[in-house]
Structures are given as C-alpha cells and as structure tokens.
Amino acid sequence: MPSTKAAIFGAKDLPRTNLSDFIEERLFRRLNQEREERAKFMGMNIDEVSSQMQIFTRILCFYVPCCA
C-alpha cells in the first residue's frame, strides 16, 4: 500500500511556466521588500527579522470544450 505522504503533490511538483516564474519572482521581491521595511521600522538588522517560507506558484488551466 503506498504511503499517503507520497501521494500528496504540491505546486513545486507541477511544471513551471513563464507566468508562474514571473509571479514567483514578483512575490519573492515584494516579500523581501516588506521584510526590509519591517526591519527598518523595528530598528533591527534584516537578518534578525523572520523570513517567509518558500513559495511555489503554478498556473493551472482547466478547459472543457463546448459541445459542437
């Protein structure tokens, strides 16, 4: 019997696209900017401010053709 953990897929297991790469990059830059702003506001070094977990973005498209 396969383990349930092996059957669970996440976004990182799906194929990458140009759009998903673009969105990931924008999210990563914005999260880093927000982290820098929090560090400056709290008067701390950026290394002392907690960072976000990894984020994976994939674009899914589900198309059902219309009856002819």
N, C-alpha and C positions, 0 to 999 in steps of 0.2 A: 504494500500500500504506500503510495507516495506521500511524503510529508506535506502538511498544509502550507508550511513556510515556502517550499519550493514552488507551489502553485500560485503564489501571490506575486503579481507583477506591478511595477511602478512605472512612472513616466520615464525614468532613466533606461528602462528595458525596451522602450519603443524607439523606432527610427527617428533620427533628427531631421529637421527641415531648416531651410533658411529662415523661415518665420520663427520657429521655435528658438533657434540660435539668437536671433535678433531680440526676442522678448527676454530670454535668459540674460543676455548682456545688459539690456536696459534695467532689468530688475536688480542685477548684481551691482551696477553702478549706482543706482538710487539707494539701495540698502547701505552701501559703503558711504555715500554722502550723508545719509541720515545718521549713521554711526559716528561720523566725524562731527556732525552738528551736536549730537548728544555729548560727545567727549568735550567739545569746546564749552557747551552750556554748563556741564558739571565740573569744569576746570580739571579734567583728567587727561591723561595720555590716551591716545586712541587704542593702544594695546590693553588698557585697563577696562575698556568698555566691551561688554559681551557682543559677540558677533552672531549673525543668524546662521541657521543650519543651511546645508546645501539645498539649492532649489533647482529642480529639473522641470522644464516646461516642454510639452509636446502638443502639437496641433492634431486634433482628430477631426475627421470629416466623415459623416455618415450620409450617404446619398441613396435614396430609394427612387429608382426611375418610375416615372408616371406610366400608367397603363396606356398602351398605344391605341 
